[in-house]
Amino acid sequence: MPLDPILFMGGSGAIGQHTARALRAVHPDVPLLIGGRDLARAQQAAEQIGGALGVAIDPKADDLGLGDRQISAVVVFYMDHALAGLRYAQTQGVPHLSISSGIFEIAPEIATYMHRPDAAPIVLGYEWMVGATTVSTLHIAKAFARVHDITVNALVDEQDSGGPTVAADFEHLSKMLPAALTRRDGAYIWREGDDARVSFRAVDGTRMEANGFSSIDVVGLAAATGAPNVQFNLASGVSSTRRQGRPKSTEIVIELAGDDLQGQSLRTRHAVVHPAGAALLTGLSVAMLLERLLGLDGQPPTPPGLYFPYQLLDACAFLKRLEQEGGQLSALQV
């Protein structure tokens, strides 16, 4: 049975186009609608992607201006404050995935889900790189009987802007939520000021200055592992690969401490690296989530529910695709 098109709201941006390429690399015949307020820009992006159609989106219309057009899923690549995409997806009974809201903005989506929990799957895709961080962390955590501490340090290369939409989203997040949600000694606290300023070693050992960041990874990892201490820090600067004279990359340093399966103390340090930057790693995660939601991976489609990305992404499959793109999850010296 042919698949209806997947609607990419804001799909003309860098992450949308990388998602399309990652999805098409495995499923070349998947039809796409590239939606945006600027029809000409959406049509241009659709032409570049190939096999896609550019459409104008009216967020104030119940049908988004699409009329009776059938779709199979909705992906939103910008902050949809009006929840236009979510309302439309619920009406159509199709999966919804949004990647740009802050941790402080999930209440409207949860309220919408609670009123129609059986309508369709909803993915809170606000994890760093839409699951690349949490999937990798939970994969590493399998070596632990108990995890006491999780520290995630993300380094974004200063040349890896991700485009104007991503820049605007980060400006919004920084303005609205300067403190960093953190779990400390089993309680959720807000780090700010000197308490939010930290430093960490990048993949090449360079010391990077960072600030606490309120990523939904913190609550997801705390809930999944029971770790009493979880924090997320974000730095911008020169990535390790660029310091070595190579192109920019995005890197995520993951540090875990706790007890191993034999009850002995264990401390690990790993890094997730994508050699082409944040947009491509994010696009890979979104593409694989769509495959799982729609059953393109050969398994039954995801049933209605409210999900974190790590609850849907298979770690082994994700890490294999990451390696195929030249990225990797590798162990670092503790």
C-alpha positions in Angstrom: 0.0 0.0 0.0 1.6 3.3 -1.0 2.5 5.7 1.8 0.9 9.1 2.0 3.4 12.0 2.0 5.2 13.0 5.2 4.7 16.7 5.9 7.8 18.7 6.9 6.8 22.0 8.4 9.8 24.3 8.0 11.4 21.6 5.9 13.3 24.0 3.7 15.9 24.6 6.4 19.2 22.7 6.9 17.9 20.1 9.3 14.8 19.5 7.2 16.8 18.9 4.1 19.3 16.6 5.9 16.4 14.7 7.3 15.0 14.2 3.8 18.4 13.0 2.5 18.9 10.6 5.5 15.4 9.1 5.0 15.7 8.9 1.2 19.0 7.1 1.5 17.2 4.1 2.9 13.7 4.6 1.6 14.1 6.4 -1.8 10.4 6.3 -2.7 9.0 8.0 0.5 6.9 11.0 -0.7 7.5 14.3 1.1 5.6 17.6 1.4 8.0 20.5 2.2 5.8 23.1 3.9 6.4 26.7 4.7 4.9 30.1 4.7 7.1 31.1 1.8 5.8 28.9 -1.1 8.6 29.8 -3.4 11.3 28.8 -0.9 9.4 25.5 -0.1 9.2 24.7 -3.8 12.8 25.4 -4.3 13.8 23.1 -1.4 11.4 20.4 -2.7 13.1 20.6 -6.1 16.5 20.3 -4.6 15.4 17.2 -2.5 13.7 15.6 -5.5 10.5 13.6 -5.5 9.0 16.2 -3.1 6.4 18.9 -3.4 6.5 22.3 -1.9 3.3 23.6 -0.3 2.3 26.8 1.5 1.3 26.4 5.1 -1.3 28.5 6.8 -0.8 27.9 10.6 -4.1 29.7 11.4 -6.2 27.3 9.3 -7.4 24.0 10.8 -6.3 22.2 7.8 -3.0 24.2 7.5 -4.3 25.3 4.1 -3.8 21.8 2.7 -7.5 21.0 2.1 -8.3 17.3 1.9 -4.7 16.3 1.1 -3.8 13.0 2.9 -0.5 12.8 4.9 1.1 10.0 6.9 3.0 12.1 9.5 3.9 15.7 10.6 7.4 16.8 11.5 7.9 20.4 12.8 11.4 21.9 12.5 10.7 25.2 14.2 9.0 26.4 17.4 5.3 25.9 16.7 4.0 28.0 19.6 0.4 27.8 18.3 0.6 23.9 18.1 -0.8 24.1 14.6 1.1 21.1 13.4 0.1 19.0 16.5 -3.6 19.9 16.2 -3.6 19.0 12.6 -1.8 15.7 13.2 -4.3 14.8 16.0 -7.2 15.6 13.7 -5.7 13.4 10.9 -4.7 10.7 13.4 -1.1 10.6 12.2 2.2 10.7 14.2 3.6 14.1 15.2 7.3 14.9 15.9 8.5 18.4 17.0 12.2 19.1 17.7 12.6 22.7 18.7 10.6 23.5 21.9 12.2 24.1 25.2 11.7 22.0 28.3 9.5 24.7 29.7 7.2 24.6 26.7 6.0 21.0 26.8 2.9 21.6 28.9 0.7 22.5 25.9 1.7 19.4 24.0 1.1 17.2 27.0 -2.3 18.8 27.6 -3.2 18.1 24.0 -2.1 14.5 24.3 -4.1 14.0 27.5 -7.3 15.0 25.9 -6.8 12.7 22.9 -4.4 9.9 24.1 -5.6 7.4 21.5 -5.4 9.7 18.5 -1.8 9.1 17.3 1.8 8.9 18.6 3.4 12.2 19.7 7.2 12.4 20.1 8.7 15.1 22.3 11.8 15.4 20.1 13.6 18.1 22.2 16.4 15.9 23.3 19.8 17.1 22.1 20.2 15.9 18.5 16.7 14.4 18.9 17.8 11.2 20.6 21.4 10.8 19.6 22.5 11.7 23.1 20.0 9.7 25.2 20.2 6.6 23.0 24.0 6.6 23.3 23.9 7.3 27.0 21.5 4.5 27.7 23.5 2.1 25.5 26.6 2.9 27.6 24.6 2.5 30.9 24.0 -1.2 30.1 27.4 -1.8 31.7 26.1 -0.5 35.0 24.0 -2.1 37.7 23.4 1.3 39.1 24.1 4.8 37.7 24.9 7.5 40.2 26.0 10.4 38.0 25.4 11.4 34.4 27.1 14.4 32.9 26.5 15.3 29.2 28.8 17.9 27.7 27.9 19.1 24.2 30.3 21.0 22.0 28.9 22.9 19.0 31.5 24.3 16.6 31.1 28.1 16.3 31.0 27.6 12.5 28.1 25.2 12.9 25.2 27.7 13.1 22.5 25.4 11.6 20.8 28.2 9.8 18.7 31.2 10.8 15.8 29.2 12.3 18.1 27.2 14.6 19.8 30.5 15.7 16.4 32.1 16.4 15.3 29.1 18.4 18.4 29.1 20.6 18.1 32.9 21.2 14.5 32.2 22.4 15.6 29.4 24.7 18.4 31.5 26.2 16.1 34.4 26.8 13.3 32.5 28.3 15.2 30.0 30.4 18.7 31.2 31.6 18.8 28.7 34.4 19.6 25.1 33.8 17.3 22.3 35.1 19.6 19.7 36.8 19.1 16.7 39.1 21.2 16.9 42.1 21.1 14.4 45.0 17.8 13.1 43.7 16.1 16.5 43.6 15.5 18.8 40.6 17.2 22.2 41.0 17.9 25.1 38.7 21.6 26.0 38.2 22.4 29.6 37.5 25.3 32.1 37.8 28.5 30.5 39.0 26.8 27.2 39.7 25.9 26.9 36.0 29.4 27.6 34.8 31.6 24.5 34.2 34.5 23.2 32.1 35.1 19.9 30.4 37.6 18.2 28.2 36.7 17.9 24.5 37.5 14.8 22.5 41.0 16.0 21.9 41.6 16.9 25.5 41.2 20.6 25.1 39.5 22.3 28.1 36.3 24.0 27.1 34.3 26.5 29.1 30.6 25.7 29.2 27.3 26.6 30.8 24.4 24.5 32.1 21.6 24.0 29.6 18.0 23.0 30.3 17.7 20.0 27.9 14.9 17.5 28.3 17.7 14.9 28.2 18.1 15.5 32.0 14.6 14.4 33.0 14.5 11.6 30.4 17.8 10.1 31.6 17.0 10.5 35.2 13.7 8.7 34.7 15.2 5.9 32.6 18.2 5.2 34.9 17.2 6.5 38.3 20.4 8.4 38.5 20.3 11.0 41.4 22.7 13.3 39.6 22.2 14.4 36.0 23.4 17.5 34.3 23.7 18.8 30.8 26.3 21.5 29.7 26.7 23.3 26.5 29.8 24.9 25.0 30.4 26.7 21.7 33.9 27.0 20.2 36.3 25.1 17.9 35.5 21.4 17.6 38.3 18.9 18.1 38.4 18.0 14.4 38.8 21.6 13.3 41.7 22.1 15.8 43.3 19.2 13.9 42.9 21.0 10.6 39.9 19.1 9.5 36.3 20.3 8.9 34.0 21.1 11.8 32.1 18.4 13.6 29.7 18.1 16.5 30.7 16.2 19.6 28.9 15.1 22.7 31.0 13.9 25.7 29.1 11.5 28.0 30.4 10.8 31.5 28.8 8.1 33.7 29.7 7.0 37.2 28.2 4.2 39.4 28.5 0.5 40.1 29.2 -2.1 37.4 27.3 -5.4 37.1 29.6 -7.0 39.8 29.0 -4.2 42.2 32.3 -2.5 41.7 32.8 1.2 41.2 32.8 2.1 37.5 33.4 5.4 35.7 33.2 5.8 31.9 33.7 8.5 29.4 32.5 8.3 25.8 31.9 10.7 22.9 29.4 10.8 20.1 30.9 12.5 17.1 29.4 13.3 13.7 32.0 14.6 11.2 29.6 16.9 9.3 28.0 18.8 12.1 24.8 19.1 14.2 22.3 19.4 11.4 23.2 16.0 9.8 23.2 14.2 13.2 19.8 15.7 14.0 18.5 14.8 10.5 19.6 11.2 11.0 17.7 10.9 14.3 14.5 12.4 12.8 14.7 10.1 9.8 15.0 7.0 11.9 12.2 8.2 14.2 10.0 8.5 11.1 10.9 5.0 10.0 9.9 3.7 13.4 6.7 5.7 13.7 5.5 4.6 10.2 6.8 1.1 10.3 9.2 1.6 7.5 11.8 -0.5 9.4 9.7 -3.6 8.9 8.1 -3.6 12.3 4.5 -2.6 13.1 3.9 1.2 13.2 4.1 2.9 16.6 0.8 2.9 18.5 -0.7 6.1 19.9 1.2 7.4 22.9 3.5 10.1 24.2 7.2 9.2 23.6 10.7 10.3 24.2 12.9 9.6 21.1 15.0 7.1 23.0 11.9 5.0 23.7 11.5 4.5 19.9 15.1 4.4 18.5 16.9 1.1 18.6 20.5 1.8 19.9 22.2 -0.9 17.7 20.5 0.2 14.6 21.1 3.9 15.3 24.8 3.4 16.0 25.2 1.3 12.8 23.6 4.1 10.7 25.8 6.7 12.5 28.9 4.7 11.5 27.7 4.5 8.0 27.7 8.3 7.9 31.2 8.5 9.2 30.3 9.2 12.9 30.9 7.1 15.9 30.3 6.4 19.6 33.8 5.8 21.0 35.3 5.3 24.5 37.6 8.1 25.8 40.2 8.0 28.6 38.6 8.6 32.0 
